C-alpha cells in the first residue's frame, strides 16, 4: 500500500486547472460487498463524464480524460482495496489512493481538487503508524480508529542479517555461527532476549539506523504519531537514533514477530486514542473560551473565517467533513458570493478554508457537525 504523504497532499492542494475532478467512494477488502465496488466505480466515472459534458466538454474529450481511471477497473485492482478510494484527475494530473477512510460517494469538479475528506488522515484525529521491530523482521503499518494496513517496505533492510550482509565478512561469520561463549552456538542478537556484547550492540545500532533511513524516504514530511512494538532494548535504541519527529513514548512491549496486525492495532489504539481526543478537546475548549471572553479571536461566521484562512490567521479550524457550501471567493477584494449549486465555476468554501488553514500551519479538525463546537458547519480560532 502506498503512503499518502503530506507533501503529496500539498501538491494536490496547490494544483490548479480548469477542470479538476475529485472522486471519492467506499470500498471493501473482503466480504460480499466487494462485488459491488466495480459497479459503484463505473457509476462514479459515468457521473464524472456527465458533469464534464455539462461543463462544456465534448463527449470524446471527457472520455479521454477519464480513460486512465477506466483502465484501473481490473480484477487485481479490486483485490487490493482499503476502506475508501480517492481519485484526483485533471488534464495534467492523475493520482489515486486506497485509504483507511470510509468515504461518502462523491464526484466534484472545480478549478482545484476537493481535499477536505482526507483531513482525518492528515491532522489530529485519525492516522498513526505502528513500527513492529525485531532483529528478524521489520513491519510498518498505517492505522486509523477502525483500520490497519501494512505498508510495503522496499529498498530497505527488513532484518538484521539483511542489513549487515554487505558488512565485514568476519562479522557475518560470527552472526551465522553464533558467539562461541553462548550455549548451543546461538547468537543472542537474533531473538530479542538481550543485547549481548558491545559488537552486538554496534551491529544492532547499524541495523536500526538503516531501517530509519529507509523509513525516512517513505515517510518524509509525515507528522502522524508512530508507536513502536518490540522488546524494550530495541525500542529504546531506536528512539535514540530515529529522525522521525513524533514517536510516541509508550510502546507495545514484547517480540512482535508473530503478532497479527489485528492484535497490534488493538494494542496501539489503546495507547493512541487519548492522543487524538485530548488534542481536539483542548482546541474546542479554547474556542468556547475565546467566544465568551475574546470574540475577536474566534468565529463561526463563514465569510469571516474565509478571509482569515486566506490571510493565514487561523490557528484551529473545525469543519463539517461531509457538507459543502458552494460559492466564489475573490482574493483581490475578499468578496465572497454564496451559491446553491455545485458548478465548475463554484467551489466548496468549506474546503477552501480547510486547504488554506492546512497549508499555513493551522490545525484542522474535520468531523460531523454534531461533534463540532456549537454544532456549526465551520468554526475557528484566530492567531490575531
N, C-alpha and C positions, 0 to 999 in steps of 0.2 A: 504493500500500500504506500502511495506517495504522500509526502507531507505537504499540507497547505501552509506554507511559511508566511510569516509576517511580511517579508519582502515581496512575495508574490501578491499578497493582498494589496500592498501599497502600489504595485504595478497596475493592478486591476482598477484601483481607485483613481489613479491618475490618467487612465486611458480614456480618451475622448474620440468619438466617431459619430457620424450622423445617425447610424442605427446600431446600437449595442443591444444584443439580445441576452437576457439573463433567464435561465430556465432552472426551476427547482422542482424536484419530485421525490416522494418517498420511495425507498427500495427495500429489498429484503435479502438476507443472506441465506435463509433456509425457510422451510415450510411451504404450504400450498400457495401462499400469496406470491411466491417468486414467479409463478407462471403469468401473473397479471402485469408484471413490470414491463416486459416488452410491449404489451398493448398500451399501457399508460405512456410509454416513451413515444410510440408512434403518434399518439393523440396530442402530446405537448408539442411535438415537432410540426404537426399539422396546424395547430393553433398559432405557432410562431410564423409559419408561412402565411397564414391568413392575415395576421397582423401586419406583416411586411407588405403584402399586396394592398391592404387598406392604407398603408403609409405612402403608397405611390410606386412600389416596386413592381416590375414586370414579373409574371409567374416564373419564367425561366431563370431570372436573376435571383429570385427568392429561393428557388430550389437549389441553385448552385451554391448559394451562401450556406445552406443547411446540409450540403452533401457530406461533409466530414462527419457531422453528427449522425446521419443515417448509416454511415459505414460502421459505426460502433455497434449497431444492432446485430450482434452475433452471439452464439452460444457461450463462448469463452468470456465475453464481456459480462454477461449476466451471472456467471458462476463466481464472480469475484466482487460482489457488492457489499455495501455497508448499510447504514440506516437511511442515507439520503444521497441523491445525486445532484450536483450543481454543474451547469454548463454556462460558459461565457463565450459568446460568438459575435464577431464583428467582421467587416471586410478585411481587417488586418490582424485579427486575433482569434484563436481557438484554444480554449482550455476546458478541461472537465475534472471534477474531483469526486471521489467516493468518500463520504464523510459520516462521522458518527452523530448526525443530526437528523431527526425525523421531520423533514420539511413539509409544509403545505405545498400542494401542487400549484405552480405559478409560472407565468410567462410574461416578462416585462420587457418592452422595447423603449429605449430612451437614448439620449445623447451620451450616456455613460452607463456602466454596469451597476446593477442593483445589488448591494452587498450587505444590507442590514441583517438578512437571515443568517449570515456567517458569524455575527458578533459573539454568540456564546462560545465559539471556539477560540476567539482571539483575546478576549478580555478576562474578566474576573469571575466568570460563573460557569465554566464548562470544561475546558480542556486541561489535561495534565498528562505527564509521561511517567512510565514505570521503566526503570533500567534494572533488569534482572542480571546480576553479576555473579559469575563463578569462574574458576580457573579453567573449566572445561567447556563453558557455554555462556554466551552473551546474547541477551534478547532485549529488544526495545519495544514497548507498547505505547500506543496513544489511546487515552481513555477519556470518557465523559461520565456523567452520572450513570447512564444506563448501558454503556457500550465500551468494549475494549477491542482493539485491533492491533495485530502485530505489524510493526514497521519493517520493511525489507532493508537489511543492512548489507550493503555491497561495498567492496573495496575497503574493508576494514577487518581486522582480526576478530574472530569470534571465540577464540580460546587462547590460553597461554602458549600452548605448543605452536599454534599457527602464528602468533605474534612474534615468537622468537626463532622461527625456523631458519631465518637468514642471519641470525646472530652467530657468535663464536661457536665453531663445531664442538669444542670441548664442553661448552655449557650444554649443548644439545645432547651429548653423550650422557652427561650427568642427569639430564632431565628424563631420558628414556630408561636408564638403568637404575636410577634411584640413588640416593645417598647411601654409601655402604654402611653407615652407622645406624640406619633405620632398619627395623625388623622386616624381613621378607623382601628387602630390596625395593620397597615402595617409597617414592618421593613424597614428602609431606605436601608439596605445593599443589598437587592435583585435586585435593579433596576438601580444602577449606577447613581443615581441622586445626591448623596452626601455621605460623609463618616459617618456622624453621630457621635456617642460617641467614646470615647477612646477605649472602649471594642470592638466596631465595627471595628475600625482600626486594633486592635490586631488580630481579627478573620480574617480579610481580608489579613493581612500580613501572617498569618499562612497558609491560603489557597494558596496564591501565592508562598510561599516557597515550599509547597508540589507539586504544579504544576511544579515549576522549577526543583525540584529533579527528578520528573518523566521525564521531557524533557531531563535532563542531561543523563539519562540512554538511551534514544532513540537517542540523537544527539551527544553523546560523541565523541570527536575528530573532530567534524564539525567546519568549519570556515566560511561557507556561511553567508552572511548578513541576519539578521532577522528583519522584520518590524512588529511592534505591531499595533493592531487595537483594540480600546477600548476608554472608556471615559478617560479624562485626568488624574484623580487621580489614576486610576488603572494602566495606562501606566507608570506614574511617580513612583509609588510604586514598580512596577515590575522591572524597571530599577535599582532601589536602591538595590534590593535583588538578582538579577539574576547572575549566574556564567557564562552564555553564553557569549563568547568573542566578539561578533560582532552584537550587537543590534543597528540598525540604529536610529539616533537621532530623525528624523522626523517620525511620525506615522500617522495612519489613525484614525482620531478623530470621536467619536460617538459610541454608543452601536452597536456592530456588530452582535447581536444575529440573526437578520432577514436579514442580508446582504448576498446575494448569493455569491458563490465562484467567479463567473464571475465578479461581481462588485468589490470584494476585489482585484482580480487580476488586473483589470484596474487601480484602485487607487494605488496599490502597484507598478506597473510598472512605473507610472509617477514619483514615488519617487526614484526608484532604477535604472532607466535607465542611469542616468548620472554617477552613481557609477561605473558601468561597463565600460562605454565609456571612462571616464576620466582615468581609470587605464590603459587600453590598449593604448590609445593615448599618455599618458605620457611615457610609455615604448617604444613605436615606435619612439617618438621624441628623446629620449635618444639614441636609436640605430642609428638613422641618424646622430646625432651629433658626436657620437663616430666613426662612419665610416669615417666621414670627418676630425676629429681632432685627433683621437687616435685609429687608425685601429687595434692596437694590442688588444683592448678590445671589438671588435665586428667583426662578420664574417657572411658570408653566404656560406662558404665552408663546405660541409657535413663532410669531413674527419676531419677537424679541430674542428668542433662542436662535432663530436662523441668523440674525445679524451677529450675535455673539459667536456662533460657530464659525462664521466666515472670518470674523475679526480675531480668531484664536483666543477667545476669552473664556471658553467653557472648561471648567475643572472636572465636573462629573455630569454625565448625561444619562437620563432614564428614558427609554424609548420603547414603544409597543412594537414587538418584533414582527407580528403578522398583520399590521394595519398600515394603510397608506393614506397620505394626504397629498393629492396631486396639485401641482401649481408651477410657478416660474419664479426665479429669483434673479434680479438684475444686480450683478456685483458692483457696477459703477454707481448706481443710485441707491442700492439696498432696498429697492422697491420689491414687494412680494405680492404676487397675484395668485389667489387660490382658485382652483378649478375642480370640477366634479369628476371628470373623466380621465382615464388612462389613455393619453395620446402621446405619440412620439415627441411632440414639441413640449410636453409637460414632463415633470419628474416628480418622484416621491420626495417631498420636502423633509419628511422624517429621515429618509435615507441620506439626503443631502447633509443634514445636521450630524448624522452619525459619522459619515465619512470625514467631514472636516474636523470633528472632535477627535476622532481616532488619529488622523494624520498629524494633528497638532499636539498630541501627547495627552489628551484628556482621557478619562475613564468612561467607558460605555457599558451600561447595564441594560441589555435588551431582554425583555420579558413580556408576559401577558399583562394587560393593563391592571388586572386585579392584584398583581404583585408589585406594582409601581407606586411610588408616593402619590397620594391623592387620587389614585386610580386614573391618572392622566395619560393621554397618548404620548405626551412628551413633557419632561421637566428637567431642570438643570440648575447647577450651582455655577457661579462665575468666579474667575480668578480676580477680577477687579471690576 
